[in-house]
Amino acid sequence: DYGLAVRQVGKTLKSFNAAIALSGDNTVIAAVVGKRLKVVHFNIQNQSAVATNVTVKSGAASTLKGPVALDPHESWGEHGSVTAPVQQTVAGDALIVNLGGANAHQVWGEYYDDDAA
């Protein structure tokens, strides 16, 4: 039960949903000063007719996942929990999805921000 888990650890889940299509880095969740972004679950769907390599990053420099090759109309996702997020950024970094080509993708999921300490 997500509601119970969120109340137990005092975290508020926030949703994200972004349509991206630029080759290179695409900001999915903006950086929060002094906070790590902890992703509880995410999905990335290739909405184009062209295969694309997808990489999830913390800011511009740190790779968190990937690259993963997504065939046309294929999805990739991971599911964790509030106490075991599937990925987290470095404090103060945005969550970035890097596309290997200028193809339409949809990215969605839930996260919370947490103190750096």
Long-range contacts (C-beta under 8 A, 24 or more apart in sequence): 2-82, 5-81, 5-82, 5-83, 6-82, 9-82, 9-83, 11-82, 11-112, 11-114, 12-112, 13-40, 13-82, 13-110, 13-111, 13-112, 14-110, 14-111, 14-112, 14-113, 15-108, 15-109, 15-110, 16-95, 16-107, 16-108, 16-109, 16-110, 16-111, 17-106, 17-107, 17-108, 18-97, 18-106, 18-107, 18-108, 19-104, 19-105, 19-106, 20-97, 20-99, 20-104, 20-105, 20-106, 20-107, 21-99, 21-102, 21-103, 21-104, 21-105, 22-99, 22-102, 23-99, 23-100, 23-101, 23-102, 24-98, 24-99, 25-57, 25-60, 25-96, 25-97, 25-98, 26-96, 26-97, 26-98, 26-99, 26-107, 27-94, 27-95, 27-96, 28-94, 28-95, 28-96, 28-97, 28-107, 29-94, 29-95, 29-111, 30-94, 31-59, 31-89, 31-92, 31-93, 31-94, 32-92, 32-113, 33-92, 34-91, 34-92, 34-115, 34-116, 35-91, 35-92, 35-113, 35-114, 35-115, 35-116, 36-88, 36-89, 36-90, 36-91, 36-113, 36-114, 36-115, 36-116, 37-88, 37-89, 37-93, 37-94, 37-95, 37-111, 37-112, 37-113, 38-85, 38-87, 38-88, 38-111, 38-112, 38-113, 38-114, 39-80, 39-85, 39-86, 39-87, 39-88, 39-95, 39-109, 39-110, 39-111, 40-79, 40-80, 40-81, 40-82, 40-85, 40-86, 40-109, 40-110, 40-111, 40-112, 41-77, 41-78, 41-79, 41-80, 41-86, 41-109, 41-110, 42-77, 42-78, 42-86, 42-87, 42-107, 42-108, 42-109, 43-75, 43-76, 43-77, 43-106, 43-107, 43-108, 43-109, 44-70, 44-75, 44-76, 44-77, 44-97, 44-105, 44-106, 44-107, 45-70, 45-73, 45-74, 45-75, 45-105, 45-106, 45-107, 46-70, 46-71, 46-72, 46-73, 46-74, 46-75, 46-103, 46-104, 46-105, 47-73, 47-103, 47-104, 47-105, 47-106, 48-72, 48-73, 48-103, 48-104, 48-105, 49-73, 50-101, 50-103, 52-99, 52-100, 52-101, 52-103, 52-105, 53-99, 53-100, 53-101, 54-97, 54-98, 54-99, 54-100, 54-105, 55-97, 55-98, 55-100, 56-87, 56-95, 56-96, 56-97, 56-98, 57-95, 57-96, 57-97, 57-98, 58-88, 58-89, 58-90, 58-93, 58-95, 58-96, 59-89, 59-90, 59-92, 59-93, 59-94, 59-96, 60-96, 62-89, 62-90, 62-93, 64-88, 64-89, 66-98, 67-98, 67-100, 70-105, 77-109, 82-112, 85-111, 88-114, 91-116, 92-116
